[in-house]
Amino acid sequence: MQRQCSIQTDERLETVDITDTVNDLIPEDCAEGCCSVYVRHTTAGVVVQESEPRLRSDIETLLSGLVSDGGHAHDELDGNADSHLRATLLGSDVTVPVTDGELSLGTWGSILLVECDGPRTRKLTVTTLTATG
């Protein structure tokens, strides 16, 4: 089953915990299977990581340090090359097992949307496959 949702971001570079949103999109009849979360934009990413606020800030700081804000060839077009490059490092999707109808993340695991070019409204596609057998 495939469902869509939108997430509003508030900052140019920020992490948003979307775990509960994704869990709510898992169909009730899916006891076991897997769930794929895909962000439909080239300037945002999705990762599995701990959602502790200081670590989320550290992720933002890391991305800022790895990719400078300016001086990229693509900036001549629309000024957001840094956002595209940061999103490239992150990836656009994650897949998580579903067990007993919920995401089977580790003890501290969460699904984070990493906004690299906000604020924006981001669209996610959540695909759930149910195990049969």
N, C-alpha and C positions, 0 to 999 in steps of 0.2 A: 504494500500500500504506500502511496506517496501523498504527502501533505505539504503545504506551504505555510510559512509564517513570516512575519516582518518584525524586525528588531530596530528600534530607534536608538541611535548613538548620540552622544552629547559633545564629544571632544574629537579633535583631529586624530589623536592616537590614544586609544583606550582599549581596555579589555572588559568584556561584558559576560557574566556568567549566564549561560543559556540552558543549563542542565535541566531545570524544572520545566522550561518551555518545551524542550525536546521530549522529556519524559511524558508530558501531557499529550504529546502527539502520537505516542505508541498506541496502536489499536488495542482495545480491551481483550480481543481474542488472540493476541500474540503473547503466549506464555514463554516461548523460547524462540530465539532467532538472532537477527542482527539489525542494527539501526545505522544508517548512513546519514550524515549531516553534511550538506554541501552549501557553501555560500556562493551565490550567483553573481559575484562581483570580482573584478581583478585588483581591487585595492583594499581587500579585507581577507582575513584568513580564519581558519577554525583549528583549534588545538585541544588536546586533552592535557590538563594541568591542574594543579592545586589552585583553588580560588581564594587563597589567603590574600588580603588586600596589599600587604607589603610585597609579596611575590608578584602579584599582578602589576604593581608599580615597577618592580625590577624588570619584568618582561618589556614594558614600555621603554624603560631606560636602555635596556639592551638593544632593542630595535633602533632607537635613536642614535646610539653609539655605533652600530654596525653600518647604518646607512645615513649619510649626511642629508640635510634638508634640501640642499640645492646643488647646482653645478652639473646636472645630468643632461644629456642630449635631449631626452624626452621633454624636459622642462620647456623647451622652445615651443612645444605644441600646446600643453595645457598646465604646466607648472606643478605636476604631481608625480613626477618620476619616483621620488622617495617612497610614496605610498605603494606604487606598483612593485618596487624592488623589495620592500619589507614584506608585502603579501606573498611574493615569490618564495621568500625564505620560510614562510609558515605553511603554505599549502592551503587548498580550498576545501578540503573535506577530511572527515574522520569517520571511522566505522567502529562501533562499540557493540559487544554482545548484549542480547536481551535475555534476562533470566527472571523467571517468575513475573513477567510482565513489566519489568523495569530495566533501565540501563544498568549493566553490570560493570560499573566502574570500580577502580580500586578504592581503598579506604578514603583517600584524600582527593580522588580524581573528580574533575568537573569538566564540562565542555565549555570552552571559552570562545566567543567571537572576538577576534582582534581587529578592531577598526583602525585603519591606517590613513583614511582620507575623510574624516568626518567633520562635522556631524552630518549624518545621513540616515536614511531609512534603508536597512539591508534586508534583502529577501533570502530566505533559506529554503532549501528543499530537503525534507526529511523523508527518507525511504526506509520502510521497515519490511524485512523479509522474515516470514515465519518458518521455523523448522518443521519439517514433516517427516518424521520417521525416526 
